[in-house]
Amino acid sequence: MTELENFILEGSIKKLLFKFSIPAISVFLANVLYNIIDAIFIGNQPNGSLGIAALTIVFPIQQIILALSQMIGVGIASITSRSLGAGDKLRAEKAVGTALTSSVLLGILIMVIGLVFIRPMLYIFGSLENILPYAVTFFRITLYCSVFFVFSIVANSIIQSEGHANIAMISMIIGPVINIPLDYILVTRLQYGIKGAAIATDISQIICFIFLLVYMCFNSKILGVKVKNLTINIKLLKEAISLGLSTFMTQLAYGILAIVLNNSLKVYGGSDLYVSAIGIYNRVFGFITITMYGIRQALQPIIGFNYGAKKFDRVKQSLKLAILASVVISLVFLVIIISFTNKIAGAFTSDNGLIALTVPILRVMIFMSPLVGVQVIASSFFQYIGKPKPALFLSIMKPFIFLIPLMLIIPIFLKVTGIFVSVPLADFLAAMISLIFIYREIKKMNKLNLI
């Protein structure tokens, strides 16, 4: 057993969570800042509100692509961390080979399907005619690097499952660090607009891919790339997909939600400014969720290793601490954002009409956002302990059971305001159900400790 593995199984839970959370949070912070700065660069160009609207239309499609990648990555990470915790390194290595090979094939498939059906996809996701040219330009260029993107997401999950949080952090920060100055050069200085933003994204993804490939081939001390394992083990792939399915279904649900949301805005709002306002909300909400997603990712090796080693007290302690930290820190972010909403909206655009529209929308939609961490951590917890069914239910519960129905019903009475009120109400209901699931699972683990 390595020193790192021993630390995960025996070390202080608070220190472990802090050690793994800081790199993970740094990753999410870098990516959220990139998305924010990207939108600011585009939003302050001529026709900037249309550029932000285009990013808003493309965003849920990109999230579905991300989710397909994470379905493999998160599922394989669960297998590898539990296998390493149980001392079965051979199984973990086979899982890595399956994941990397599958990621390349998936990336090619995404690129081909995306390029063939690009316009119908964008229409379905709510694009208006005046937004479509901007959305097509951005999406087409980014599709060319699908293989690099998918591989990077899967490889990062594998590295995280080893407990090498710092390497995972570096790999995910490389993209935004390169992307931001490229955005400035291509979007602002060379005036390439949204095309420049897409090119910058492609370049950063290629560099991130190269970094991860070099690390996994030559530097990984636990789970490196071995040519003999670069085949698809159907049994391991099926297990990975079943474990990662909740991650995919969550993003698929939010993709469907985006269709409902954007098309509802057509009916009740009738203006591309509403789509732009949602684009600003997406980026601000991403900032609030930095901590909860960072903590969720940090929990993966901690819970996976300890659950595999049957150290259930440490699993419970990790879960409780993670939820508490997520809610408290996200609450602080919420207070700050509500206090400075006008200035935040103004940073994205100089359009006074868009600013005036965004401020009340933003305040309403983020009101219950700290509770999102409860559901995020709960669904991931069940993934990490190898229980895909409750993980899947908790992942799709908020969008499918609460948010989409509320978004279809409440606007009948409150018009466009009802669309935005639906979000905090769904956040609250989903958090309460998630707590019930966690309570029941903790009771089961308490019984196992007595045996």
ZASEKE-994176 format. One record per atom (N, C-alpha, C): x, y, z; residue in one letter. Coordinates in pm, whole numbers, plus 32768, in hexadecimal, padded with zeros to 4 digits. Layout:
ZASEKE-994176
XYZA ...
END
This chain:
ZASEKE-994176
80547F888000M 800080008000M 8058807D8000M 803A80DA7FA5T 808981547F9DT 806981B18010T 80BE82168024E 80A88279808EE 802582C48078E 800682E37FFAL 7F8A832B7FDBL 7F1082D67FFBL 7F1382577FD3E 7EA381FD7FF0E 7E8F81EE8087E 7EFC81E580D1N 7EF481D98162N 7EB8825881A0N 7EDC82CC816AF 7EA7834B819BF 7E0F83528185F 7DE183238110I 7D52832480F2I 7D0582CA8152I 7D4182598177L 7CFD81F781CCL 7D0C82128261L 7D73825E8289E 7D8E82718317E 7D9383048343E 7DAA836082E7G 7DC183EC830AG 7D4384358337G 7D5684AF836AS 7CE885048397S 7C8A85238322S 7C0785118338I 7BA5852D82CFI 7BA785C182A9I 7BB28618830CK 7BB586A882EFK 7C2D86CB8298K 7CA1869382BBK 7D1986AF826CK 7D0E867581DFK 7CD485FD81D5L 7CC285BE8152L 7C65861180FAL 7BF586398134L 7B94868680E7L 7BD0870B80BBL 7C1B87488113F 7C5D87C780F1F 7CC787B18084F 7D1687478097K 7D84872A8038K 7D4F87127FABK 7CE286C57FA0F 7CAC86A57F1DF 7C4C87107EE8F 7C0E875B7F43S 7BAD87C17F18S 7BF0883A7ED9S 7C5F88667F13I 7CA088E07EE1I 7CC788D27E4DI 7D0A88667E26P 7D2688577D96P 7CA7884E7D42P 7C4488037D73A 7BC887F37D26A 7B7F88787D18A 7B7788C37D86I 7B3689477D82I 7B8489A57D27I 7C07899B7D2BS 7C5A89EE7CD2S 7C3B89D27C40S 7C2489537C22V 7C00892B7B99V 7B7C896C7B70V 7B18895D7BC5F 7A9589947BA4F 7A988A2C7BA0F 7AE68A687BF9L 7AF38AFA7BF8L 7B308B297B74L 7B988AE57B49A 7BD98B0A7ACBA 7B798AFF7A56A 7B2A8A937A54N 7ACD8A8079E5N 7A578AE079EAN 7A278AFD7A64V 79BA8B5D7A72V 79E98BE87A4AV 7A618C0D7A76L 7A988C907A50L 7AA98C9879B9L 7AD48C29797CY 7AE18C2978EAY 7A5A8C4578A9Y 79F28BFC78D6N 796D8C0F789CN 793A8C9D78B0N 79578CD57926I 792C8D5E7943I 79778DC178EAI 79FB8DB378E5I 7A4C8E117897I 7A308E027801I 7A1A8D8677D5D 79F68D6D774AD 79778DBA7726D 79138DB1777DA 78958DF77764A 78A78E8E776AA 78FE8EBE77C4I 79178F4E77CDI 79598F81774DI 79BD8F38771BF 79FF8F5F769EF 79998F66762CF 79488EFE761FI 78E68EF875B2I 78768F5E75C8I 78478F697644G 77D88FC37662G 77F59054764BG 7873907A7652N 78999106763FN 78C7912475B0N 78B390C37555Q 78CB90DA74C7Q 784A91107485Q 78529145740AP 77D8916973C2P 777C90EE73B9P 76FA910373CCN 7698909573D0N 76BA9031743FN 76F1906474ACG 771D900D7519G 76AD8FBE7559G 76358FF87562S 75C68FAF759FS 75A28F34754DS 75B08F3D74C8L 75988EC87472L 76058E5F7484L 76808E8E749BG 76EE8E3174B5G 76D78DE27535G 76AD8E2975A0I 768F8DE5761FI 761B8D84760DI 75B58DAF75C1A 75438D5775A7A 756F8CD9755DA 75CC8CE774FDA 75FF8C7374B3A 76478C127511A 769A8C47756AL 76DE8BF275CCL 76798BAA7624L 760C8BEF7645T 75A38BB57699T 755E8B407653T 75498B4C75D1I 750A8AE07584I 75688A68757AI 75E78A817561V 76498A15754FV 766B89D275D4V 76668A1D7641F 769489EE76C4F 7656896876EEF 75D0895676EAP 759A88D57715P 75C5886076BDP 75DD887A763CI 760F880E75E4I 769C87E7760FI 76ED884B762EQ 77758830765FQ 777187E476E3Q 770E88047737Q 770187BF77B7Q 76DB872D77A4Q 768C8711773EI 766986857720I 76E5863A76F0I 7737867B769DI 77B5863E7671I 7810862576E9I 781686887743L 7863867877BFL 782D86027810L 77A885F67816A 776B858C7865A 77878502782BA 778784F777A6L 77AC84787767L 783B8451778DL 789284B47790S 791D849C77B7S 792684747849S 78DB84BB789DQ 78DD849E792DQ 789B8419794DQ 783C83EF78FBM 77FB836E7911M 786482FF7911M 78C0830878B2I 792F82A778AFI 799482C6791DI 79BB83457928G 7A24836C7987G 79FF83547A17G 798883817A40V 795C836F7ACBV 794682DC7AEAV 790A82937A8CG 78F382057AA2G 797581B87AB1G 79D581D27A59I 7A5781907A63I 7AA081BA7AE2I 7A9482397B07A 7AD5826A7B81A 7AA182217BFBA 7A1D82077BFES 79E381BB7C6CS 7A1C812E7C71S 7A2A80F07BFCI 7A6280687BF5I 7AF480677C22I 7B4380C67BF0T 7BD280C67C0FT 7BED80E47CA2T 7BA681467CDCS 7BC281687D68S 7B9980F77DC6S 7B2680B67DA8R 7AFC80457DFCR 7B587FCD7DE8R 7B867FB87D6DS 7BE37F4A7D52S 7C687F607D98S 7C9A7FDB7D94L 7D177FFA7DD9L 7D077FED7E70L 7C9280197EA4G 7C78800C7F34G 7C737F7B7F60G 7C457F237F05A 7C3D7E947F23A 7CBC7E497EFDA 7D217E907EC6G 7DA17E537EA3G 7DA57E0E7E1CG 7D417E277DC6D 7D3C7DE67D42D 7D6A7E497CD6D 7DEE7E587CC9K 7E257EB97C6AK 7E117E8D7BD9K 7E137E0C7BBDL 7E037DDA7B35L 7D7C7E037AFBL 7D147DF67B4BR 7C8D7E1D7B1ER 7C887EB37B02R 7CC97F007B58A 7CCD7F917B46A 7D127FB67AC3A 7D817F727AA4E 7DCB7F8F7A29E 7D797F6C79ACE 7D307EFE79B1K 7CDA7ED97940K 7C6B7F40792DK 7C387F73799BA 7BCE7FD97994A 7C0280587951A 7C7E807E7971V 7CBB80F57935V 7CC780E5789EV 7CF980717871G 7D06805877E2G 7C81805E7799G 7C1C802577D7T 7B958029779ET 7B6280B87791T 7B7A810777F8A 7B49819177FAA 7B8B81E6778DA 7C0E81DD7781L 7C5682317721L 7C34820C7691L 7C2A818A7675T 7C05815F75EET 7B77818C75CCT 7B1D817B762AS 7A9281A57614S 7A86823B75FFS 7ADA82887644S 7AD2831A763AS 7AF4834A75ADS 7B56830A756EV 7B7C833174E5V 7B0A83137484V 7ACF829D748FL 7A6182787436L 79E882D2744CL 79CC82F374C9L 795C834B74E9L 797183D674AFL 79EB840974B9G 7A0A848D7484G 79F4849773EEG 7A1C842F73A6I 7A08842C7314I 7973842972F3I 792883D8733CL 789883CC7324L 78518451733CL 7875849673A8I 7839851773C8I 7854857D735AI 78CF8581732AM 78F385E172C1M 78A185CA7243M 7896854D7218V 784F852D719CV 77BA855071A8V 777B85237215I 76EC853E7228I 76D285D37234I 77278618727FG 771686A77293G 771E86F67212G 778186D771C0L 779387207142L 7722870570DFL 76EE868B70DFV 768286677082V 75FE86AA70A9V 75E286AF712CF 756086DF715AF 7568876571A4F 75C987B77183I 75E4882F71D2I 756E889171D5I 753388AF7164R 74C689117161R 744688DD71A4R 741A88627185P 73A3882F71CCP 73B6882B7264P 742E88067292M 744988027321M 7439888C7361M 747088F17321L 746A89787359L 73DB89AE7359L 738D898C72F3Y 730089B572F1Y 72B489737364Y 72CC88F17378I 728888A973E3I 72A888E6746BI 73258911747DF 734E894B74FDF 732589DE750BF 72D28A0E74B0G 72918A8F74C5G 72CD8B05747DG 73218AEE741AS 735F8B5E73D4S 72F88BAB7382S 72FD8C2F738CL 72B08C867334L 73018C9E72B4L 72BF8CCE724CE 73028CE271CBE 73788D4271D6E 73698DAC7227N 73D68E0E7230N 744B8DDD7284N 74358D7372D3I 74A08D387325I 74EB8CCB72D8I 74A58C87727CL 74D88C0D723BL 75628C1C71FAL 757E8C8571ABP 76028C8D716BP 76758C8E71CFP 76628CD2723FY 76CA8CD772A6Y 76DB8C4E72E8Y 766A8C0B7304A 766F8B887345A 76B08B1F72EAA 768E8B207269V 76C88AC0720AV 77608AD27201V 778B8B5071F7T 781B8B6C71ECT 78688B357263T 78388B5272DBF 787E8B277355F 787E8A8F7363F 78098A537352F 77FB89C4736AF 784989717305F 784489997284R 7889894C721CR 792089467236R 795A89B67259I 79EC89BA726FI 7A13896572E8I 79C5896D7353T 79E7892073CCT 79D3888A73B9T 797888637361L 796187D47348L 79DD878F7310L 7A3187D872C8Y 7AA8879C728AY 7B08876372F3Y 7B008793736DC 7B5C876373D7C 7B16870A743DC 7AA986CA7414S 7A5D86757470S 7AB1860574ACS 7B0785C6745BV 7B598557748CV 7BB4858674FDV 7BF385F874EBF 7C4E862C7552F 7C03864D75D3F 7B8A868375C3F 7B3A86A97637F 7B0E862F7686F 7AD585CC7640V 7AA285547684V 7B14850976C9V 7B8484F67684F 7BF784B176BFF 7C2484F8773EF 7C2A857C773BS 7C5B85C977AES 7C0185B97827S 7B7E85B97811I 7B1F85A97880I 7B2D851F78BFI 7B3684B8786CV 7B43842F789EV 7BC7841B78E6V 7C34844978AAA 7CB8843B78E8A 7CBF8484796DA 7C8284F97974N 7C83854579F1N 7C3B84FA7A60N 7BCB84BA7A40S 7B81846C7AA4S 7BD683F87AD8S 7C2183B97A7FI 7C7883497AA6I 7CE583797B05I 7D2583E77AE3I 7D90841E7B37I 7D5984457BBFI 7CE0847E7BC1Q 7CA084A37C3FQ 7C8784277C95Q 7C5E83B87C55S 7C40833E7C9FS 7CBB83017CE0S 7D32831E7CA9E 7DB082EF7CE4E 7DD1833B7D64E 7D9183AE7D76G 7DB384057DE6G 7E1784707DC1G 7E39847D7D40H 7E9984E27D12H 7E5085637CEEH 7E1C85A47D55A 7DC786197D40A 7E14868D7D00A 7E93869A7D22N 7EE1870B7CECN 7EF387017C54N 7F0E86887C24I 7F1D86747B93I 7E97868E7B4DI 7E2B865C7B8AA 7DA686747B51A 7D8A870A7B4BA 7DB287517BB3M 7D9F87E27BB8M 7DEB88277B47M 7E6988037B37I 7EBC88437ACFI 7E80882B7A45I 7E5487AF7A2CS 7E1F878E79A7S 7DA387E07986S 7D5087FB79EAM 7CD5884579D0M 7CE888DC79D1M 7D5489097A0EI 7D6F89997A11I 7DB889C67992I 7E01896A7953I 7E4B898B78DAI 7DF189CD7872I 7D7C8991785BG 7D2189C477F5G 7CF98A55780BG 7CBC8A75787EP 7C958B007897P 7D0A8B627898P 7D7C8B3878D0V 7DF08B9278D6V 7E1E8BB87849V 7E1A8B5A77EDI 7E3F8B767762I 7DCE8BBE7718I 7D548B967738N 7CE08BC976EFN 7CC88C5E7704N 7CDA8C8D777EI 7CBA8D19779CI 7D108D7A774CI 7D968D6C774BP 7DE48DC976F6P 7DC88DB77661P 7DAC8D3A7637L 7D898D2475AAL 7D068D6B7587L 7CA78D6875E4D 7C2A8DB175D0D 7C458E4675BBD 7C9A8E7C760FY 7CBA8F0B7603Y 7CF68F2A757AY 7D538ED4754FI 7D978EEB74CEI 7D368EDA7459I 7CED8E697459L 7C9B8E4673E5L 7C168E9073E1L 7BD88EA27456V 7B548EE27459V 7B5F8F7A745AV 7BB68FAE74B2T 7BBC903F74C5T 7C1E90837466T 7C9990517462R 7CFF90957412R 7CED907C737CR 7CDA8FFE7355L 7CCC8FDE72C6L 7C3C8FE77294L 7BDF900072F2Q 7B52901472CFQ 7B148F9C7286Q 7B3A8F2172AFY 7B008EAA7273Y 7A788E8672B0Y 7A558ECB731DG 79D48EB4735BG 79C38E277390G 794C8DF0737AI 792D8D6C73B2I 797F8CFE736FI 79A98D1472F2K 7A028CB572AEK 7A878CAD72F7K 7ABB8D1E7323G 7B398D21736EG 7B2E8CD773F2G 7AB98CE47435A 7AA48C9D74B4A 7AA68C06749EA 7A6C8BD87430A 7A6B8B497412A 7AF78B1473F3A 7B448B6173A6I 7BCE8B397386I 7C228B317405I 7C118B92745DA 7C5A8B9274DDA 7C398B16752EA 7BBA8AF0752ET 7B8E8A787576T 7BD189FB753ET 7BD789F074BAD 7C16897B747BD 7CAA8970749DD 7CF189DF7495I 7D8289DE74B1I 7D9C89B17541I 7D4E89E6759FS 7D6289C4762CS 7D4389317647S 7CDF88FA7602Q 7CBD886D7615Q 7D2A881175DFQ 7D6788367572I 7DD487E67539I 7E4C87E37598I 7E6D885575D2I 7EDF885C762FI 7EC2880B76ADI 7E48881276E0C 7E2187C37755C 7E2C872E7737C 7E00870576C2F 7E0A86797697F 7E9B86497695F 7EF3869B765EI 7F8286767656I 7FBD866376E2I 7F9B86BE773EF 7FCE86B477C7F 7FA186307808F 7F21860F77FCL 7EEC8597783BL 7F25851877FCL 7F3385197779L 7F6984A47735L 7FF98489775FL 804984F17767V 80D584E37791V 80DC84B17821V 808884E97879Y 808984BE7906Y 8064842B7913Y 7FF8840278D2M 7FC8837978E3M 8026831378A2M 806D833D783BC 80CA82E077F9C 814E82D17844C 817C833C7884F 8205833B78B8F 82138357794EF 81AE8393798EN 81C283C17A17N 816383867A7FN 80F3834B7A55S 809383167AB6S 80CF82A07B01S 80D182A97B87K 811382437BD8K 80B381D37C03K 803181EA7BF7I 7FD181847C21I 7F8A81477BA8I 7F4D819B7B55L 7EFF816A7AE3L 7F2C81AE7A63L 7F9781807A29G 7FC781B979ABG 7F8681747933G 7FA481A778BCV 7F71816B7841V 7FC980F5781AV 7F8B8080780AK 7FD2800977DBK 7F917FDB7759K 7FE37FCC76F1V 7FAF7FAC766CV 7F577F2F766EV 7F7E7ECA76BBK 7F337E4D76BEK 7EA57E5F76F5K 7E907ECB7741N 7E0C7EE4777BN 7DB57F407726N 7DEC7F7376B6L 7DA07FD17662L 7D3D7F877608L 7CE67F3E7648T 7C767EF97606T 7BF97F167657T 7B887EF77620I 7B0B7F0F7668I 7ADD7E8E76AAI 7AE17E8B772EN 7AAC7E1C777CN 7A167E387790N 79C37DED774AI 79337E097748I 78F77E0577D5I 79247DA57826K 78ED7D9878ADK 790C7E147901K 79897E4278FAL 79AF7EBA7945L 796B7F37790DL 795C7F3E788AL 791A7FB1784DL 78887FB97876L 78457F457878K 77B97F4378A4K 77AC7F707935K 78087F40798AE 78047F687A17E 781D7FFE7A24E 787D803079D7A 789D80C079DCA 7826811379AFA 77E580E87944I 777181337912I 76FF81317977I 76EA80BE79B8S 767F80B67A1CS 769B81127A92S 771B811C7AB9L 774081747B28L 774182067AFEL 776982207A82G 776F82AA7A52G 76EF82DA7A11G 768C82817A07L 761082A579C3L 75C883197A06L 75D0831F7A8AS 758B838C7AD0S 75C584147AA9S 764B84187A97T 768A84957A6BT 765784BD79E2T 7651845B7986F 762184787900F 758E84A17901F 753D8457794CM 74AE8474794FM 749284FE7989M 74E5852679E9T 74D585AC7A22T 74E5861579B5T 7551860C7969Q 7569866F7901Q 75078662788EQ 74DD85E7786FL 747685D57809L 73F586187835L 73D5860678B5A 735E864778ECA 736886DE78E1A 73DF871378FEY 73F187A478F5Y 73F487D17863Y 741B87777809G 74118796777BG 738087A37751G 732D87457780I 729E874C7765I 726287C877A8I 729287E47821L 7266885D7867L 728688DA7815L 72FD88DD77D8A 732489517787A 72C689627711A 729A88F176D7I 723A88F87669I 71B78936769AI 71878905770EV 710B893B7747V 711C89CE776BV 718C89EF77ACL 71A58A7877D8L 71AD8AD87762L 72028ABA7701N 72168B167691N 71988B26763DN 714E8AB8762CN 70D28AC275DEN 70628B05762DN 70638AF776B3S 70048B407706S 701F8BD67701S 70A08BF876FCL 70C48C8676F1L 70948CC0766CL 70928C6C7604K 705B8C997583K 6FC78CBD7592K 6F7F8C6675DBV 6EEE8C7775E9V 6ECB8CEA7646V 6F0A8CEC76BEY 6EE48D4E7724Y 6F3B8DCC7724Y 6FB58DC176EDG 700E8E3476ECG 70158E797665G 70278E2875FCG 70268E5C7574G 709D8EB0754DG 710B8EA97596S 717F8EFC7578S 71FF8EAD758FS 72648EC7753AD 72E58E85754DD 732B8EB575CCD 72FE8F277605L 733A8F5A7680L 73238EFB76F5L 72B18EB576F6Y 72978E547760Y 72FB8DE07758Y 731A8DB476DEV 737D8D4A76CCV 74068D7A76FBV 74288DF676DCS 74A78E307708S 74AC8E3977A1S 743C8E5F77DFA 74368E687871A 744E8DE078B2A 74158D777876I 742C8CEF78A8I 74BF8CC97898I 74FD8CF8782CG 758C8CDF7819G 75E08D1B7888G 75BC8D9478B1I 76038DD57921I 75E88D8879A2I 756B8D5F79B8Y 75498D107A2FY 759C8C907A34Y 75A78C4A79C3N 75F38BCC79C0N 76818BDE79F4N 76BF8C4C79CER 774A8C6379F5R 77558C8C7A87R 76F78CDC7AB6V 76F98D037B44V 76D78C8C7B9CV 76768C3C7B73F 76538BC47BBEF 76C98B647BC4F 77138B5C7B57G 778C8B097B56G 77EF8B347BC0G 77F88BB67BD7F 78538BE87C3FF 78258BBB7CCAF 77A28BC07CE2I 776D8B967D64I 77888B027D7DI 77828AB27D14T 778E8A207D25T 781E89EE7D25T 787E8A487D1CI 790C8A1F7D1AI 792C89C37D8FI 790689ED7E07T 792989A17E7FT 78E789187E80T 786689147E61M 781F88947E6BM 7854882E7E06M 787688597D8FY 78AC87FC7D2CY 793D87D77D4BY 798888347D83G 7A1088157DACG 7A1387AF7E1CG 79BA87C27E7EI 79B287637EEEI 798086DC7EBDI 791F86DE7E63R 78ED86607E2BR 795E86107DEBR 79B086547D9CQ 7A1F860F7D58Q 7A8685DE7DBDQ 7A9E862D7E26A 7AFF86067E8CA 7AD2858B7ED8A 7A5085797EE5L 7A1A85077F30L 7A3284827EEAL 7A4384857E65Q 7A4984087E18Q 7AB383A67E4BQ 7B3283CD7E55P 7B94836C7E88P 7B81834E7F1DP 7B5683B17F6BI 7B45839D7FFCI 7ADA83348016I 7A6483487FDBI 79F682EA7FF1I 7A1082667FA9I 7A43826B7F2FG 7A5D81F07EE4G 7ABE81937F2BG 7B3081C97F56F 7B9681797F9BF 7B5F8142801FF 7B2181978070N 7AF4816E80F5N 7A7D810F80EFN 7A258123808FY 79B580C7807FY 79E8803F8051Y 7A4880407FF4G 7A857FC37FC6G 7ACA7F798037G 7B047FC48097A 7B487F89810AA 7AEA7F708180A 7A667F89816BK 79FD7F7481D0K 7A117FCB824EK 7A448043823BK 7A5380A282AAK 79DE810582A5K 796A80D482D1F 78ED811E82BEF 78E4819C8315F 7922819A838AD 7920821383DED 796582878397D 79D1826A8353R 7A1982D38309R 79C683038291R 797D82A78253V 792682CD81E3V 78BB832F8214V 787A830E8284K 7810836582BAK 784783ED82E3K 78B983ED8324Q 78F6846A8350Q 791784C482D8Q 794A8488826ES 796D84D481F5S 78F1851281B7S 788784C581AFL 780B84F48171L 77CE856981BEL 77C5855C8241K 778A85C68293K 77DA8647828AK 785D863B8293L 78B386B2828DL 78A986F58204L 78A186A5819BA 789986DB8113A 781A872C80FFA 77AA86F7812DI 772A873E811CI 772A87C0816AI 775987BD81E5L 775C88368238L 77B388A281F8L 782A887D81CEA 788688DE8191A 784B89188111A 780D88C480C0S 77D388F08042S 776589588058S 770C893D80B4V 769B899880CCV 76CC8A1D8105V 77238A198167V 77518A9481A9V 779E8AEE8149V 77FC8AB58100I 784E8B0880A5I 77FA8B3F8032I 779F8AED7FFDS 77498B1C7F90S 76EC8B8C7FC0S 76C58B86803FL 76708BEF8078L 76BA8C75807BL 77398C71809BV 778A8CEB809BV 77908D27800EV 77A68CD27FAAF 77A78D007F1FF 77218D407EFAF 76B58D007F25L 762F8D327F05L 761A8DBF7F39L 76408DD67FB6V 762F8E5A7FF4V 767E8EC47FA7V 76F88EA37F83I 774D8F027F39I 770F8F247EB2I 76E08EBF7E6BI 76AA8ED57DE4I 76288F257DEAI 75D18F077E49I 75558F547E56I 75738FE67E77I 75DC8FFD7EC4S 75FF90867EEBS 763590D87E76S 767090977E14F 76B090E17DA5F 767A90B67D1CF 75FA90937D17T 75C1905F7C9BT 75CB90C17C26T 75B091407C40N 75B591A47BD4N 763F91AD7B95N 76A591B27BE8K 772E91BD7BB5K 7758913D7B6BK 772C90CC7B9EI 774E904C7B5EI 770F90457AD3I 768F90677AC9A 764C90657A46A 768C90C979E6A 76B3913D7A1BG 76F191A479C9G 7779917E7992G 77BC912079D4A 783F90F479A3A 783390A57921A 77C09065790BF 77AE90117895F 7782905F781AF 774690D2782DT 770F911A77BBT 76FD91AE77DDT 76FF92007776S 76E2928E7787S 765392AE775FS 76089247773AD 757C92577712D 7526926C778FD 74F592E577A3N 74A89305781CN 742892B37826N 73EA929577B4G 7372924377B5G 738D91B777E7G 73FD917E77BDL 742390F777E9L 744790F7787DL 748B915E78ABI 74AF9168793AI 7431916F798FI 73D391C57968A 735691D579B5A 7306915379BAA 730C9107794FL 72C490877949L 7308901C799DL 738D901D799CT 73DC8FB379DCT 73D68FB97A75T 73D990317AAEV 73E590407B40V 73778FF67B8DV 72F6900F7B74P 728F8FC67BC1P 728C8F317BA1P 72A68F0D7B23I 72AA8E7F7AFEI 73168E367B4DI 738A8E717B55L 73FB8E347B9AL 73DD8E227C2EL 73A68E887C6ER 738B8E807CFER 73258E147D20R 72C08E067CCDV 72598DA07CE5V 72928D147CD0V 72D98CFF7C62M 73038C797C3DM 736F8C3F7C98M 73C28C937CD5I 742E8C5F7D2AI 74078C597DBDI 738B8C7A7DDEF 73648C8B7E6BF 737B8C0E7EC0F 73618B987E8AM 73728B1A7ED5M 73EF8ACE7EA9M 744A8B107E64S 74BD8ACA7E2AS 75178A817E8ES 75288AB07F0CP 757D8A627F67P 754B89D47F7FP 74C789BE7F6FL 748F89387F84L 74AE88D97F11L 74DA89107EA1V 74FD88BC7E2EV 756C885A7E55V 75C788877EACG 763588327ED7G 760987B27F1AG 759787B67F60V 7563873E7FA2V 754486D27F3AV 74FE86FA7ED0Q 74DA869A7E68Q 7554866C7E19Q 75AE86C87DF8V 762686A77DABV 767B86407DF5V 769386597E75I 76E785FE7EC4I 76A0857B7EDFI 761C85807EF6A 75D185057F11A 75D484A67E9AA 75B984D97E22S 75B784817DACS 764284487D90S 76AA849B7DA2S 7733846D7D8AS 775D84067DF3S 773084187E6EF 774E83BB7EDAF 7724832D7EB4F 76AB831F7E7EF 767C829A7E58F 76CB82627DE2F 76F982B97D89Q 7753828D7D1EQ 77D282527D59Q 780C829A7DB8Y 788F82767DEEY 788C81F47E3DY 781781D07E75I 780F81527EC0I 77D880E17E69I 77CB80FB7DE6G 77A480927D89G 771180717D89G 76BA80D57DA2K 762980C17DA1K 75EA811D7D37K 75E680EE7CBBP 75BD81457C4DP 752A816C7C4DP 74D181177C82K 744181367C7AK 741A81B17CCBK 743B81B87D4DP 741B82347D95P 746782AC7D5FP 74E282957D2FA 753083037CF4A 74E8833B7C7AA 74B382E27C28L 746B830C7BB0L 73EC83587BD5L 73A083227C33F 732383657C5BF 733D83F17C91F 739E83FD7CEAL 73BC84807D25L 73F084E27CBDL 743484AF7C58S 746C85067BF1S 740085427B97S 739C84F17B76I 733585217B19I 72BA85587B60I 72B585477BE5M 724085707C31M 721F86047C20M 7282865C7C35K 726686EB7C2FK 723687187BA6K 727F86FA7B3AP 724F872B7AB8P 71D086E77A87P 71C886617A92F 715786197A58F 70D9861E7AAEF 70EA86087B31I 707585FD7B88I 704486857BB8I 709F86E17BCFF 707887647C05F 708187D67BA0F 70F887EE7B6AL 7110886C7B23L 70C388777A9EL 70CB88107A4BI 7085881879CAI 6FEE882279DCI 6FAF87CD7A31P 6F1E87DE7A46P 6EFA88687A7EP 6F4788987AE1L 6F2A891C7B19L 6F3989897AAFL 6F9D897A7A59M 6FB689DF79F2M 6F4989DF7987M 6F038971797AL 6E94896A791BL 6E11899B7958L 6E02898879DDI 6D8389A97A1FI 6D7E8A387A54I 6DE28A627AA1I 6DDD8AE47AE4I 6DD28B597A82I 6E198B587A0FP 6E0A8BCA79B2P 6D7C8BDE797CP 6D288B767983I 6C9D8B877959I 6C598BF279ADI 6C838BFA7A2DF 6C468C5A7A8AF 6C9A8CD87A9CF 6D1F8CC97A9BL 6D778D3C7AB5L 6DC18D6D7A39L 6D9F8D3579C4K 6DE28D5B7947K 6E7A8D437951K 6ECA8D9F7919V 6F5B8D887912V 6F9B8D80799DV 6F628DC579FFT 6F978DBF7A88T 6F938D317ABFT 6F2B8CE67A99G 6F1D8C5D7AC9G 6F8F8C037AA0G 6FCD8C207A2EI 70408BD27A01I 70B28BDC7A66I 70C98C547A97F 713A8C6B7AF1F 711C8C3F7B80F 709E8C4C7BACV 70778C217C33V 70828B897C41V 70728B417BD4S 70788AAF7BD8S 70FE8A7B7C0CS 716A8AC47BF2V 71F08A937C11V 72098A877CA8V 71F68AF17CFAP 720E8AE07D8AP 71AF8A7D7DCBP 71348A757D9AL 70D58A157DD2L 710589867DB9L 7135896A7D42A 716988E57D21A 71E788C67D72A 723D892B7D87D 72B789187DD8D 729488E87E64D 723089277EA0F 720789057F29F 71D088777F30F 717588567ED8L 713587D17EDAL 719B87627EC2L 71F687777E65A 725C87127E46A 72BA86FB7EBCA 72DE87657F03A 733787597F76A 72F687077FE5A 7275871C7FFDM 722F86D38067M 722A863C8049M 720C86197FCDI 7208858B7FA7I 7294854D7FB1I 72F985977F8BS 738385657F91S 73AC85458021S 7385859A807EL 73A58583810CL 73648503813FL 72EC84E58110I 72A884698139I 72F783EF8108I 732683F3808DF 737583848056F 73F7837180A5F 743883E080C5I 74B683D88111I 749D839C819BI 743383C881DDY 741283968263Y 73FE82FE8260Y 73B782CE81FCR 739D823D81F2R 741E81EF81DAR 747782248187E 74F481DE816AE 754F81DB81E4E 755182478230I 75A3824C82AAI 757181E4830FI 74ED81D28318K 74B6816B8371K 74E580E08348K 74EC80C782C4K 751C80468293K 75AE803082B8K 75FF809982ABM 768D808D82CCM 76A080798362M 764A80B683B2N 765280A28443N 763B800F8467N 75DF7FCF8420K 75C47F408438K 763C7EEA840EK 767B7F0E839EL 76F07EC4836FL 77647ECD83D2L 77707F3F8415N 77DB7F518478N 77C77EF984F2N 77497ED1850AL 772B7E7F8580L 77407DEB8566L 774A7DC684E5I 77597D3784C3I 77E87D0884DBI 
END
